[in-house]
Amino acid sequence: MTEMLLAAPAVEDPAPVPPVMPMDSECCESGCERCVWTVYQEEKLAHERRYAAWLKRHPEACPAP
């Protein structure tokens, strides 16, 4: 018998929250190695990976085409 793995309901496994975009005033424009915009882009990419994994666990939440 094949067992189906059931995903936890979305209430118990909420969708990941995207990072907050920094305000223009948060960047000092001095070429910092860890600029707020660099950190934001890294967090945004990580969020997209987490969200894609979450959508695989919760296909019912996929937006209609």
N, C-alpha and C positions, 0 to 999 in steps of 0.2 A: 504494500500500500504506500502510495506517495503522500507525504505530508506536505501541506501548503504552509509556508510561513506567512503569517498574517502580520501586516504592518500595524503598529500601534496607532490608535486613532489620533487625528491631528491635534486634538486637545492635549493628549499626553506627549505629543511630539510636534510642538509648534514649528511653523516655518521660521527659518533664520531671518533675523532682522538685518537689513542692509546698513552699511556704515553711513554715518552722517557726513555729508560733504562739508569740507572746511570753508569758512568764509574767506573772502579775498584778504581781509585784514589779518588773518592768521599766518600768512606767508610773509617772511621778512625780506624776501627777494635777494638774499645774500648768497644763494647757491649752496645751502646746507646739504650735507650728504643725506640726511633723513628729513627732507622737506615734508611739510604736511601734505603736499599734493602727492608725493611719492608714497607715503604711508597710506593715504586714502586709496590710491590705485591698487596697492597690494591688498588692502582690506577688501576692496571691491571685487577683485579677482577671487579671493578666498571665499567671499560671500557667494559669488556665482557658482563655485564648485559645491559649496554646502547646499545651496538652493537646488541645484540639479540633482544632488543625491536625495534631498528631501522629496522632490517631485517623483523620483523613482519609487520611493516608499509610499507616496500618496498620489497615485495617478488620477484620482478623482478631483484633485485640486488643479490639474492642468488647465490652463485657459483654452477655451474653444478656439479653433482656427478661424 
